[in-house]
Amino acid sequence: MSELLTADRIEEIGALGVKSPDPAALVAELVSAVDEGRLADPDDIGYALLVAADILEQAGDLADALALATRAIAEQPDEDAYARAVRGGLLLRLGRSDEGMAELTELRPLLETNPNATYLVDELAESGHPDLALEWLTGALDTILERTRTQQHESEDAQDEAAAMIYGLAQRRHNLREEVGLPHDEYDNLADRLRAASTHALDALDDGPATLLYWPEAEFNALLMRWPALVDSYPKTWDEHRTQIERALADAAGLGGADLGVVAGTVEGLAAFAGSDPIDEETLDEYADSLDEVGLTSWPPGRNDACWCGSGAKYKKCCLPRSRD
């Protein structure tokens, strides 16, 4: 049997994309692994197909990209919202407006219940419908704010989720209005106030700092080999480590956190910083603070920009989905 296709390899393929001298070969590698049952994690079927679809879309082959997005929905029907949004956007870009709008409109209620569902309006905006994207964002904000004013939250978690949705929707709406050159309105002022209040909101976080220490893959493995005592301070795998970072940053943003970012650590850098001091949680925090001035990577990147983790893949295809699991 041929070698299994891992999540890391799928990510690497996504980072190469159309920059590869042979994008078609990358698409074939992904699709054949799905066809032949050669995925290391069967739950990555949709991920592999959507990465292949993205490469085809970048290459201008929207019809074949649509076919793969449709297949991703069929393969994992219980986790199909993001794939359906991608499919809706592709339909719009193919000129099949009625079908595309129907697909996205059916998903529209997610904007009122899922803090990560702004990918819906991103598909609208990227397909030439920024006015409708703004209408949906405004409608979702209206609904959530009214619900917050008139209904008591069932739990503290529900209250935090509502805050995350208000913050995310307000900021995405604010950014989109700036992109299309619209003047400030009441919700833009709300977005500004939420962002200005970020320092106070971050005080509510257990993790505290607005900048988090992140270890690239090779450094993560070397860190735990050199200082085995740190194994209790970190997840078991690098994928779990960057997922933890992405979720912590998403939580901070949901509470109004601004100026968020990561600093990438190195084993040699930590050793030089610590000297003879023990490598513990306090030392790690101090090391992260020392990197703020020279190595800060702002978070979040744009959906189509390179991911903050250094994989080379687009953020929307790399760490962004990790906060939705």
C-alpha positions in Angstrom: 0.0 0.0 0.0 1.2 3.5 -0.8 2.3 5.9 2.0 -0.5 7.4 4.1 -1.2 11.1 3.5 -0.9 13.0 6.8 -2.4 16.3 7.8 1.0 17.9 7.7 1.4 16.8 4.1 -2.0 18.2 3.2 -1.0 21.5 4.7 2.3 21.5 2.8 0.4 20.9 -0.4 -1.9 23.8 0.4 1.0 26.0 1.0 2.6 25.1 -2.3 -0.7 25.5 -4.3 -0.4 27.2 -7.6 3.2 28.2 -6.8 4.2 24.6 -7.5 5.5 23.9 -11.0 2.8 21.2 -11.3 -0.4 22.1 -9.3 -2.3 19.4 -11.1 0.0 16.8 -9.5 -0.7 18.1 -6.1 -4.5 17.9 -6.7 -4.1 14.4 -8.0 -2.1 13.4 -4.8 -4.9 14.7 -2.6 -7.8 13.2 -4.6 -6.1 9.8 -5.0 -5.4 9.6 -1.3 -9.1 10.1 -0.7 -10.1 7.7 -3.4 -7.8 4.9 -2.2 -8.4 5.4 1.6 -4.8 6.5 2.2 -5.5 9.3 4.7 -3.7 9.0 8.0 -6.8 10.5 9.7 -10.1 9.7 7.9 -11.6 12.9 9.4 -9.3 14.8 7.0 -11.3 13.8 3.9 -13.1 17.1 3.7 -9.9 19.0 4.5 -8.0 17.2 1.7 -10.8 17.8 -0.9 -11.1 21.5 0.0 -7.4 22.1 -0.2 -7.5 20.5 -3.7 -10.5 22.7 -4.6 -8.6 25.8 -3.4 -5.7 24.9 -5.7 -8.0 24.5 -8.6 -9.8 27.7 -7.9 -6.5 29.6 -7.7 -5.6 28.0 -11.1 -8.8 29.3 -12.6 -10.6 25.9 -12.8 -13.7 26.8 -10.9 -15.8 24.0 -12.4 -13.5 21.2 -11.1 -13.1 23.1 -7.8 -16.9 23.1 -7.4 -17.0 19.4 -8.0 -14.5 18.7 -5.2 -16.3 21.1 -2.8 -19.5 19.2 -3.6 -17.8 15.9 -2.9 -16.4 17.2 0.4 -20.0 17.9 1.5 -21.1 14.4 0.5 -18.1 12.8 2.3 -18.7 14.5 5.6 -22.3 15.6 5.8 -22.2 16.2 9.6 -19.4 18.8 9.3 -20.3 20.4 6.0 -21.0 24.1 6.8 -17.7 25.4 5.7 -17.6 23.2 2.6 -21.1 24.4 1.7 -20.0 28.0 2.1 -17.1 27.4 -0.2 -19.4 25.7 -2.7 -21.8 28.7 -2.5 -19.0 31.1 -3.3 -17.8 29.0 -6.2 -21.3 28.9 -7.6 -21.5 32.7 -7.4 -18.1 33.1 -9.2 -19.3 30.7 -11.9 -22.3 32.9 -12.6 -24.8 30.5 -11.0 -26.1 33.2 -8.8 -29.5 31.6 -7.8 -27.8 28.4 -6.7 -25.0 30.1 -4.9 -27.3 32.5 -3.0 -29.6 29.7 -2.0 -26.6 27.7 -0.6 -25.3 30.7 1.4 -28.7 31.9 2.5 -29.5 28.5 4.0 -26.4 28.9 6.1 -27.1 32.5 7.1 -28.5 31.7 10.6 -25.1 30.5 11.6 -24.0 34.1 11.8 -26.3 34.5 14.9 -25.1 31.3 16.6 -21.5 30.5 15.6 -18.7 33.0 16.4 -16.6 31.6 13.5 -19.3 31.8 10.7 -18.0 35.0 9.2 -16.6 32.9 6.4 -20.1 33.2 5.0 -19.8 36.9 4.4 -16.2 36.5 3.2 -17.5 34.3 0.4 -20.1 36.9 -0.5 -17.6 39.7 -0.5 -15.0 37.8 -2.5 -17.7 37.0 -5.0 -18.6 40.6 -5.7 -21.4 41.1 -3.2 -20.0 43.3 -0.4 -23.3 45.2 0.0 -25.2 41.9 0.8 -22.3 40.8 3.1 -22.8 44.0 5.0 -26.5 43.5 5.2 -26.1 40.1 6.7 -23.5 41.3 9.2 -25.8 44.1 10.3 -28.8 41.8 10.6 -26.8 39.3 12.7 -25.6 42.1 15.0 -29.2 43.5 15.3 -30.5 40.1 16.3 -27.7 39.2 18.8 -27.8 42.6 20.5 -31.6 42.5 20.8 -31.3 39.0 22.2 -28.7 40.2 24.7 -30.9 43.1 25.8 -34.1 41.1 26.2 -33.0 37.6 27.3 -31.0 36.4 30.2 -28.0 34.2 29.3 -28.3 30.6 30.4 -24.7 30.4 31.6 -21.5 32.3 31.7 -20.3 30.4 28.7 -23.3 31.5 26.8 -22.6 35.1 27.7 -19.0 34.8 26.6 -20.1 33.3 23.3 -22.5 36.2 22.7 -19.7 38.6 23.4 -17.4 36.8 21.0 -20.1 36.9 18.3 -20.7 40.7 18.8 -17.1 41.5 18.7 -16.3 39.3 15.7 -19.3 40.6 13.7 -18.7 44.2 14.5 -15.0 44.0 13.6 -15.6 42.2 10.3 -18.4 44.6 9.4 -16.1 47.6 10.3 -13.2 46.2 8.2 -15.5 45.5 5.2 -17.0 49.0 5.3 -13.5 50.5 5.4 -12.6 48.4 2.3 -15.5 49.7 0.3 -15.0 53.3 1.5 -18.1 53.8 3.6 -18.2 56.4 6.4 -18.5 55.5 10.1 -21.9 54.6 11.5 -23.2 53.5 14.9 -21.9 49.9 14.6 -18.5 51.2 13.4 -18.4 53.3 16.6 -19.3 50.1 18.6 -16.4 48.2 16.9 -14.0 51.0 17.9 -15.3 51.0 21.5 -14.9 47.3 21.8 -11.4 47.4 20.4 -10.5 50.3 22.7 -11.7 48.3 25.7 -9.5 45.3 24.9 -7.0 45.8 27.7 -9.8 45.6 30.3 -11.4 42.6 28.5 -8.1 40.7 28.5 -8.0 40.9 32.3 -10.8 38.3 32.3 -8.6 35.8 30.5 -6.9 33.1 32.5 -4.0 33.1 30.1 -3.6 36.9 30.4 -1.1 38.1 27.8 -2.1 39.4 24.5 1.0 37.8 23.0 1.5 34.0 23.2 4.7 32.0 22.9 4.5 29.6 19.9 7.0 26.9 18.9 7.4 26.0 15.2 7.3 22.3 14.6 11.0 21.5 14.7 11.5 23.7 17.8 8.5 22.2 19.5 9.9 18.7 19.2 13.4 19.8 20.2 12.0 21.7 23.2 10.4 18.6 24.7 13.4 16.5 24.0 15.8 18.9 25.7 13.6 19.7 28.7 11.3 16.6 29.3 9.9 18.2 32.4 8.0 20.6 30.1 5.9 17.7 28.8 3.2 18.6 31.3 3.1 22.2 30.2 2.4 21.5 26.5 0.1 19.2 24.4 1.4 16.0 23.1 1.7 17.0 19.5 2.7 20.1 17.5 -0.8 20.2 15.8 -2.4 20.3 19.2 0.0 23.0 20.3 -0.9 25.4 17.4 -4.6 24.5 17.8 -4.3 25.6 21.5 -2.7 28.8 20.5 -5.3 29.6 17.8 -8.2 28.9 20.2 -6.6 31.0 23.0 -6.3 33.9 20.5 -9.8 33.5 19.3 -11.1 33.5 22.9 -9.1 36.7 23.6 -10.6 38.4 20.5 -14.1 37.3 21.5 -13.6 39.1 24.8 -12.5 42.3 23.0 -8.8 41.6 22.9 -6.8 43.7 20.4 -3.2 43.9 19.3 -3.0 40.1 19.6 -0.1 38.1 18.3 2.4 35.3 18.6 6.1 35.2 19.1 8.0 32.1 17.8 10.5 30.6 20.2 13.7 28.7 19.6 15.4 26.2 21.8 18.7 27.9 21.5 17.2 31.2 22.2 15.5 30.0 25.3 18.7 28.3 26.5 20.6 31.5 26.0 17.9 33.6 27.7 17.6 31.3 30.8 21.2 30.7 31.4 21.5 28.7 34.6 17.9 29.4 35.6 15.4 26.5 35.6 13.1 26.2 32.5 9.7 26.6 34.1 6.4 28.4 33.4 7.8 31.7 34.8 10.9 31.5 32.6 8.8 30.8 29.5 6.6 33.8 30.2 9.7 36.0 30.7 11.2 34.6 27.5 8.0 35.4 25.5 8.1 39.0 26.9 11.7 39.4 25.7 10.6 38.5 22.1 7.8 41.0 21.9 9.9 43.8 20.6 11.7 41.8 17.8 9.6 38.8 16.7 5.9 39.6 17.0 3.6 38.2 14.4 0.2 40.0 14.5 -3.0 37.9 14.8 -5.2 37.2 12.9 -3.7 37.3 9.5 -6.1 37.9 6.5 -7.9 34.8 5.4 -5.9 34.6 2.2 -2.6 35.6 3.8 0.0 33.1 5.0 -0.9 31.5 8.3 0.8 32.7 11.5 2.2 29.3 12.3 4.7 29.4 9.5 3.3 26.5 7.4 3.1 28.7 4.3 -0.5 27.7 3.8 -3.3 30.3 3.6 -4.7 31.1 7.1 -8.2 30.1 6.0 -6.9 26.6 5.0 -4.6 26.2 8.0 -5.1 27.4 11.6 -8.4 29.3 11.1 -10.5 26.1 11.0 -8.8 24.8 14.1 -10.7 27.3 16.3 -14.0 25.9 14.9 -13.5 22.3 16.1 
